[in-house]
């Protein structure tokens, strides 16, 4: 079994979805009745100045976009509520839908205020339990806080919420005592980590799980069930105040080899999440970051994009639920246009896979280029 990296780079995608050409938001979006491609810009940062924002939104629309996604890809705090009305107003005024990527478990400010909500993980090196520095979603109070917070954000008439790349349980996380007690109650025996993780190997950044064993699958399913439960509560609460809001959850490229792999590594179950009201599965494929981190050549990283995109299309049904975010700059410099086009062409081989181009206020792309990329 391959190394289980929590994808902060190449795995996962960014953003939004399938909307109909109608004036009603609820009629615009329908997976069952057919969809059209979505053209999205994923903004990793936004201007703080109102006038600059007012100028930016029409520029994005003129570049061929119908949606703007507000990042960053790895947010570690919730958005400033005072900024939401202006962002939503200016996006809608420009004729754009607006989505927000929101953190779920990696919110340091919240953990500072509520240290009792911290999760625990099994340390593969020492065999001991250590703080995971992530919110324990099994804690009822933590779950209620997140549902209320997301509902408040949804009430600002935003068009979509994408759960952040921290919406997962790693294969050694979820080791708080209440979880272990629930495991024993549910399955009639204690979880023994020495059996559940049957083989550990050396990875680039330390020990990693190589094989799972007795009791691990049940533990993974418990974490899947809790993610699903929290997702359903969030969707229900948000749609009570914003009936047409769209929801998305991340995919992880290094778990896409099978649905079993996704469940084992991240507690994810694509079908279960689809049944819980999720319309979008998003995955950033930041190929320059992947290339640097894994020491790949240009051709190899393009092959990586192809494999990941094909795997996403195979796992997510229909593929029109998939949105892949592509990297267009590195260290503040726009990549060669030919490179951006090639990456996009690979993803577009799946007719209904949607594309989001990652940009910043200082790394905008030429209109002719983006319109060409978005053209189907």
Secondary structure as UniProt FT lines:
FT   HELIX           25..28
FT   TURN            32..33
FT   STRAND          39..43
FT   HELIX           50..62
FT   TURN            63..64
FT   STRAND          67..70
FT   TURN            73..74
FT   HELIX           81..93
FT   TURN            94..95
FT   STRAND          97..102
FT   HELIX           108..113
FT   HELIX           115..117
FT   STRAND          118..122
FT   TURN            124..126
FT   STRAND          129..135
FT   TURN            137..138
FT   HELIX           140..154
FT   TURN            155..156
FT   STRAND          160..163
FT   TURN            165..166
FT   TURN            171..172
FT   HELIX           177..187
FT   HELIX           193..196
FT   STRAND          197..203
FT   TURN            204..205
FT   STRAND          206..212
FT   TURN            214..215
FT   HELIX           216..241
FT   TURN            243..244
FT   STRAND          246..250
FT   HELIX           253..255
FT   TURN            256..257
FT   HELIX           259..266
FT   HELIX           270..275
FT   TURN            276..277
FT   STRAND          280..285
FT   HELIX           287..294
FT   HELIX           298..315
FT   HELIX           319..321
FT   STRAND          322..326
FT   STRAND          329..330
FT   TURN            331..332
FT   STRAND          333..334
FT   HELIX           337..347
FT   TURN            348..349
FT   TURN            351..352
FT   STRAND          354..359
FT   TURN            361..362
FT   HELIX           367..374
//
